[in-house]
């Protein structure tokens, strides 16, 4: 490999690394928002809401499903009946 080919390969590798780090940072931001929403729902709904299950789901799915405490469909997997 000549010098310019090495520079191009290095630049390409650096760009890929930056893209991966940026994507991971975006995922972590979504997970943080998701977990904050789980905590808010737990405060609002108390024992009726499974906060730890919600947070585990945030981590498992990388924040793709963010619960909205006022949207029953988004929090229904985390609701329980008190007996």
Secondary structure by P-SEA (a helix, b strand, c coil): ccaaaaaaaaaaaaaaaaaaaaaaaaaaaaaaaaaaaaaaaaaacccccaaaaaaaaaaaacccbbbbccccccccccccccc
